[in-house]
Amino acid sequence: MKKYIITISREFGCGARSIARQLASDLGVHLYDKDLVDMAARKAGVNQDLIRDNDEVIQKKSVGNLFREFGYGSTTNFFSENAINAQADVIRDIANKKESCIIFGRCADYFLREYPNMMDFFLYAPLEYRIAHISESYELDPLQAEKLIRRVDRQRHNYYKYVTGKNRGDRYDKHLMLDVAKFRDEGTVTLMKEAILQVFDK
């Protein structure tokens, strides 16, 4: 199979991270996710806490704490030219390696938009599905879960728009968009694998 780079972007609360992990396991490739934060910090030569404040393990499951964990771009540190350039450099360094890989989030679809061997997936789900998923995963009542989802989605959209000048879920920049509620985790992984094989196994 040809070398490929898969980028996965998503709406918050649709279970995309577990789908990405399963896809990487099935394909036998490395998944770059939160480790990108540390790599970008080292590349920028800045305190890692400035870039990874949203990637800490939050013990107390409150909306505020969970927002800081998941709201990528939730502080002005994320918007600095130094941090954005470091993030782009790290993602391109990974893409230039010999091995195929999956890169989760972090505007990777935008930074690699000119790579011919890149395929981007966008995962989403209806709000009701995401509320149920977040409520169960983080022991929040539905109103708290909805509040968290709306805050995280808004912040991630603002960050993506700032970095790329585009909307996060714009279909013109995606190769395949999947409703996780329709296909569930297993079906979504299956469809993604089939798409990858169709394009790169030639």
C-alpha positions, 0 to 999 in steps of 0.5 A, spaced: 500 500 500 502 507 498 504 511 504 498 515 506 496 520 511 490 520 515 487 527 518 481 526 522 477 532 525 470 532 528 465 535 532 466 535 540 462 529 543 461 524 537 466 519 540 472 521 534 478 519 539 476 512 540 474 511 533 481 514 531 484 509 536 481 503 533 482 505 526 490 506 527 490 499 531 486 496 525 491 499 520 497 498 524 499 505 524 501 510 529 496 515 531 498 522 533 494 526 538 496 529 544 503 527 543 503 533 538 502 538 544 509 536 547 512 536 540 510 542 538 512 545 545 519 543 544 519 545 537 517 552 539 522 552 545 516 554 550 514 552 556 509 546 555 504 548 560 503 554 555 501 549 550 498 543 553 493 546 558 487 543 555 491 536 555 492 535 562 488 530 565 482 533 569 480 529 576 474 533 578 469 533 572 466 540 572 464 543 566 469 549 567 475 543 568 473 539 562 472 545 558 479 547 559 481 540 558 478 539 551 477 547 549 483 547 544 485 554 543 482 556 550 487 561 551 491 566 548 497 562 548 494 558 542 493 564 538 501 566 538 504 566 531 510 562 535 505 556 537 501 556 531 508 555 526 511 550 531 504 546 531 505 546 523 512 544 523 511 538 527 505 536 523 509 537 517 515 533 520 510 527 521 507 527 514 514 527 511 516 521 515 516 514 511 511 511 515 503 512 514 500 515 520 493 518 523 493 525 525 488 527 530 485 534 530 490 540 531 488 543 524 492 538 520 488 538 515 489 545 513 497 544 514 497 538 510 492 541 504 497 540 499 500 533 500 497 529 495 497 523 499 493 526 505 486 524 506 481 528 511 475 525 515 470 529 518 466 526 524 460 529 526 453 527 530 447 530 532 447 534 538 442 529 542 447 523 540 453 527 543 449 530 549 448 522 551 455 520 550 458 526 554 453 525 559 455 518 560 463 519 559 464 524 564 458 523 569 454 530 567 447 531 567 444 533 560 444 540 561 451 540 563 453 536 557 450 540 552 453 547 555 460 543 555 459 541 548 457 548 545 462 551 549 468 547 546 465 547 539 465 554 539 472 555 541 474 550 537 471 553 531 474 560 533 481 557 533 480 553 526 477 559 523 483 564 526 488 559 524 485 557 517 480 562 515 475 557 514 470 553 517 471 547 521 466 543 517 466 546 510 465 540 506 469 543 500 475 541 504 473 534 507 474 528 503 469 524 507 464 526 512 461 521 516 455 521 521 457 517 527 450 516 530 448 513 523 454 508 523 456 507 530 463 506 532 464 500 528 461 502 522 464 508 522 471 505 522 469 500 517 467 505 512 474 509 513 478 503 512 474 502 506 475 509 503 483 508 505 484 502 501 480 504 495 484 510 494 491 508 497 491 500 496 493 501 488 
